[in-house]
């Protein structure tokens, strides 16, 4: 998914099916002071003077971080019902970073596969997009770990294809998100094993969001969907026609920052305090992601 150009730059765990259906994946931008949107139950993150001092001069002057967030994928990011305001674990983590650095957060909603090219074009300062640090992505981005998540395999209820592990996907029709770690890393590795064992490779179909992939699954066009565990777990709770047959490969995801932006020192310093804070724990709990917390926000640790 990367472009080799360097630059400067839920609610409760289970939301109702009606809310899930109301989340439309349209582009938008929402300016934010990073405080009100967290809700009254989430304390504001304390200002980190040492981290703020490490900000590039351009960000100090603008006092704004422009943050790319992908389109609707609850509970990690989605529009509040009836609004164009983004909520979810990723926007809220971005707001905690903004608070720690003493800057406003301006969220720009875009397709996942457009984030790295958008950074190369100077449109975004940062992304909080459940992006897995890989060696390829690290050619153009710095990464600071902020939580961990794994893969889930969603299948029709009853699991008619008996898909209980990644190895069982050989020869199956599998839905994946465009530009995802599953598509760019998991599937190529799985296909090597499939072919080595004399089996057919995975028949992958690419989708812009999980909702589209699940629609293809429930209509019989796919045998399975492979995506981030929080997203598919949420979808399975809201849709009785699907179930989760396997979860595996839990690894950290990172805040992405253009290499030449100079932001990595400020964000990594802020993140050390954030992962120790009540604010961080309460954000994850708010979206049912308590088990995704990390204690060590590593910098540029490729998966």
Order of alpha helices (4+ residues) and beta strands (2+ residues): alpha-beta-alpha-alpha-beta-beta-beta-alpha-beta-alpha-beta-beta-beta-alpha-beta-alpha-beta-alpha-beta-alpha-alpha
